[in-house]
Amino acid sequence: MSTHVETVTSGLDQVCEMLVTEFAGRLDERIVRFEVASAERELRGQVPPGSVAEMAHRLATQRLHQRCQATGASV
């Protein structure tokens, strides 16, 4: 069980790092990390554990693009 949790956490850390880089200069790192964490909480128990990181990436990316559009930051 512990190994599985560590794998999911590692995957989410990678998602955060990718999205922080992708949205650098447009959104603060704290916002990116907040959206990834929010997506993970919403998805946990809703999708297979092995899919949490991928689905969190997709959901957080969509929300971050929406934030950019709302603030006028280039997408």
C-alpha positions in Angstrom: 0.0 0.0 0.0 2.7 2.4 0.9 4.5 1.9 -2.4 1.4 2.6 -4.3 0.8 5.9 -2.4 4.4 6.9 -3.0 4.0 6.2 -6.7 0.8 8.3 -6.9 2.5 11.1 -5.0 5.6 10.9 -7.2 3.3 11.1 -10.3 1.5 14.2 -8.9 4.9 15.8 -8.1 5.8 15.3 -11.7 2.5 16.7 -12.9 3.1 19.8 -10.7 6.6 20.3 -12.1 5.4 20.0 -15.7 2.6 22.4 -15.2 4.7 24.9 -13.3 7.0 25.0 -16.2 4.2 25.2 -18.8 2.5 28.0 -17.1 5.6 29.9 -15.9 5.2 33.6 -16.4 1.4 33.3 -16.7 0.3 31.8 -13.4 2.0 31.7 -10.0 3.4 28.3 -8.9 1.1 28.3 -5.9 -2.0 28.4 -8.2 -0.6 25.6 -10.3 0.0 23.4 -7.2 -3.4 24.3 -5.8 -5.2 23.2 -9.0 -3.2 19.9 -9.2 -4.0 19.2 -5.5 -7.7 20.1 -6.0 -7.9 17.8 -9.1 -6.3 15.0 -7.2 -8.7 15.3 -4.3 -11.7 15.3 -6.6 -10.5 12.3 -8.6 -9.3 10.1 -5.7 -11.8 7.2 -5.4 -13.4 8.2 -8.7 -10.8 6.8 -11.1 -8.5 3.8 -10.8 -5.5 4.7 -8.6 -3.1 4.2 -11.5 -4.9 6.9 -13.5 -5.0 9.6 -10.8 -1.9 11.5 -11.9 -2.8 11.4 -15.6 -6.4 12.5 -15.0 -5.3 15.2 -12.5 -2.9 16.5 -15.2 -5.7 16.8 -17.7 -8.2 18.4 -15.2 -5.6 20.8 -13.8 -4.4 21.8 -17.3 -8.0 22.6 -18.3 -8.6 24.7 -15.2 -5.3 26.5 -15.6 -6.1 27.4 -19.2 -9.4 28.8 -18.0 -7.6 30.9 -15.4 -5.3 32.3 -18.0 -8.2 33.2 -20.2 -10.0 34.8 -17.3 -7.0 36.9 -16.4 -6.1 37.7 -20.0 -2.8 35.8 -19.8 -1.7 34.3 -23.1 -2.7 30.7 -23.4 
